[in-house]
Amino acid sequence: LLLVRVTHIGLCDHSPQSAMVAVREVLTEGLNYSIGEWFQPDFIHPFMNISVTVVPDSLKPIPPQWVNDVELDEFGAEMGDVMGEGPVLAWSAEERKQRLLMALRRLDLTEETLTTKKINVMSRADLAYEKKRVKQELKKYDTDWRKQFRVLPNHAQKEVMRPLYIYYRRLKHQLAQAEQGARASGGQAEQDSDDDA
């Protein structure tokens, strides 16, 4: 591109060799000027004035969490990047789906039973226990994600767990209703005992 430009501008004769020489001279002069300025004794840059203090590891070791923040293998690849394709930053859609299915298996549920299970006939204790189990599975997904990628999953990355979140919300709502009913009937029982006295 530069060769064509220089020949068309007419800075040299029309032979490609002389154009190449002209371009090489222009580039060399420009680079010499720029690089030469960087290495001149009077060159000033904020990084040149940083004060550095070396402290032996035996005196003050680096905390392990700083060392382990980015684990590199022997080739310098991050987090399983064996072929130099960049670090893996999320589970595949298939792996996320598998994690939902594993959570459902641990809960002894299926995707269908999440919507058809009759939670309105469950006792308060059963509702509370089921809610706790589901919450643990939702937290496990977040914890496993954080362990692998060092950040919590965002909304889109949790989307696959939506059926479990909806089920959790249903349990929470049903438990709140059951507790509200128990308080109302407890208040009614107190009122009845006051009336008897």
Solvent accessible surface area in square Angstrom, and as a share of the most:
residue,aa,sasa,rsa
1,L,176,0.87
2,L,86,0.43
3,L,60,0.30
4,V,79,0.46
5,R,144,0.53
6,V,17,0.10
7,T,31,0.18
8,H,150,0.67
9,I,115,0.58
10,G,47,0.45
11,L,122,0.61
12,C,29,0.17
13,D,88,0.46
14,H,159,0.71
15,S,42,0.27
16,P,78,0.49
17,Q,132,0.59
18,S,32,0.21
19,A,0,0.00
20,M,91,0.40
21,V,72,0.41
22,A,24,0.18
23,V,20,0.12
24,R,143,0.52
25,E,97,0.44
26,V,98,0.56
27,L,91,0.45
28,T,66,0.38
29,E,122,0.55
30,G,40,0.38
31,L,107,0.53
32,N,95,0.49
33,Y,160,0.61
34,S,47,0.30
35,I,75,0.38
36,G,24,0.23
37,E,88,0.39
38,W,135,0.47
39,F,160,0.67
40,Q,90,0.40
41,P,134,0.84
42,D,113,0.59
43,F,63,0.26
44,I,145,0.74
45,H,66,0.29
46,P,102,0.64
47,F,151,0.63
48,M,130,0.58
49,N,116,0.59
50,I,103,0.52
51,S,105,0.68
52,V,118,0.68
53,T,115,0.67
54,V,131,0.76
55,V,73,0.42
56,P,77,0.48
57,D,96,0.50
58,S,110,0.71
59,L,134,0.67
60,K,143,0.61
61,P,83,0.52
62,I,108,0.55
63,P,43,0.27
64,P,94,0.59
65,Q,115,0.51
66,W,164,0.58
67,V,92,0.53
68,N,79,0.40
69,D,79,0.41
70,V,82,0.47
71,E,103,0.46
72,L,107,0.53
73,D,64,0.33
74,E,158,0.71
75,F,168,0.70
76,G,45,0.44
77,A,15,0.11
78,E,66,0.30
79,M,61,0.27
80,G,62,0.60
81,D,17,0.09
82,V,111,0.64
83,M,153,0.68
84,G,63,0.60
85,E,147,0.66
86,G,29,0.28
87,P,54,0.34
88,V,78,0.45
89,L,122,0.61
90,A,35,0.27
91,W,7,0.03
92,S,67,0.43
93,A,71,0.55
94,E,110,0.49
95,E,66,0.30
96,R,48,0.18
97,K,72,0.31
98,Q,73,0.32
99,R,54,0.20
100,L,1,0.01
101,L,55,0.27
102,M,73,0.33
103,A,2,0.01
104,L,4,0.02
105,R,159,0.58
106,R,114,0.42
107,L,6,0.03
108,D,128,0.66
109,L,17,0.08
110,T,74,0.43
111,E,70,0.31
112,E,128,0.58
113,T,51,0.30
114,L,4,0.02
115,T,99,0.58
116,T,84,0.49
117,K,67,0.28
118,K,145,0.61
119,I,8,0.04
120,N,104,0.54
121,V,120,0.69
122,M,43,0.19
123,S,60,0.38
124,R,120,0.44
125,A,74,0.58
126,D,75,0.39
127,L,1,0.00
128,A,44,0.34
129,Y,139,0.53
130,E,7,0.03
131,K,46,0.20
132,K,123,0.52
133,R,54,0.20
134,V,0,0.00
135,K,88,0.37
136,Q,102,0.45
137,E,19,0.08
138,L,13,0.06
139,K,117,0.50
140,K,80,0.34
141,Y,9,0.03
142,D,27,0.14
143,T,71,0.41
144,D,28,0.14
145,W,0,0.00
146,R,131,0.48
147,K,146,0.62
148,Q,84,0.37
149,F,15,0.06
150,R,103,0.38
151,V,89,0.51
152,L,99,0.49
153,P,7,0.05
154,N,83,0.42
155,H,140,0.63
156,A,73,0.56
157,Q,40,0.18
158,K,51,0.21
159,E,75,0.34
160,V,33,0.19
161,M,2,0.01
162,R,108,0.39
163,P,41,0.26
164,L,0,0.00
165,Y,62,0.24
166,I,69,0.35
167,Y,1,0.00
168,Y,35,0.13
169,R,143,0.52
170,R,73,0.27
171,L,0,0.00
172,K,107,0.45
173,H,111,0.50
174,Q,36,0.16
175,L,19,0.09
176,A,53,0.41
177,Q,90,0.40
178,A,29,0.22
179,E,66,0.30
180,Q,116,0.52
181,G,39,0.38
182,A,31,0.24
183,R,167,0.61
184,A,68,0.53
185,S,69,0.44
186,G,32,0.31
187,G,39,0.38
188,Q,95,0.42
189,A,59,0.46
190,E,120,0.54
191,Q,105,0.47
192,D,69,0.36
193,S,66,0.42
194,D,104,0.54
195,D,112,0.58
196,D,126,0.65
197,A,121,0.94
